[in-house]
């Protein structure tokens, strides 16, 4: 469970080596000890793949023991012995979960993915067991119903509101039959989400575009070609270049490469991930996820998944989202068309015999940027002379934005 805000931002560069699966003699699981590191950051050099599942299992076990203490407290429910106590449960589970999710986000691999597959149904059941614990919910509910007379401060009131709402949204008020269905939906959704993300990851990792001619690298910055050459060399293709749909490879190529046909290949490789009618295709997964989200929302009394999802956000309702989007649509569309036309003018000016396509957008957007905003030294000098500041500002604004001043 994730009940406390995590105040440690994991922005380290995670480097994962080879992970032995056997437990070393006398080895201590790093998650079971306090981090003796600067600022108590996780000791990534000591954490191995074999440490995660034992820590996850113990974290769940510990949290259930902490929940039992709250549930079996003979005293009347109070903010301190129920809400605050509940907020501090699951410390070990949160500790290992933060590291695991951060590492998967930064440097996922097959070993971590196997753990995620094993972990997903366990976490789903663990969360449901807590939210559907009738005795625990009744204690939370007693405190919630007395919130106006308890003299809570702003932070305490917010915590109480969030915890109570999370229990309700977690199925605490459902009938026994609906609770059982709710559990099955959550378990299936957890696995489908993993499968969806795994398919995207595999499609991303499997796609490569091999460039064999140096002239096809025209326009690219040296850093981009060097990285592509290093990748090719690592695959025993020295003297060639490999580009991928990973952002550090993708973005420079789409922005600077003059070879339009190669831009198209790389762009489509990126945009079609999970939509190639192969073993990693996600269309059925998406349809099933959408259907289950609607069913789960309906069980909780919401008309759509959007109603459920937005309730905790600033917008609150789908209609509020549409109201905002409708206000933005006309001006945004107007600007988008102007940008498209500006790019098309450059294409026509350069003698291109084609209409702007999606794989051209970044390349020609960069040309528009340079044309509008890259003023050289001679153009800028007059605007730094004090007697010309006012007129200079007007002239720059006129040149950059097409504004007229009187």
Helices and strands as residue ranges (DSSP letters): G 30-32, G 38-40, H 49-71, I 79-84, H 85-87, H 91-107, H 110-131, H 134-145, G 147-149, H 154-169, H 176-206, E 209-211, G 214-217, H 222-234, E 241-243, H 247-256, H 260-271, H 283-299, H 305-310, H 318-349, G 358-360, H 361-373, H 377-381, G 382-384, G 386-388, H 389-401
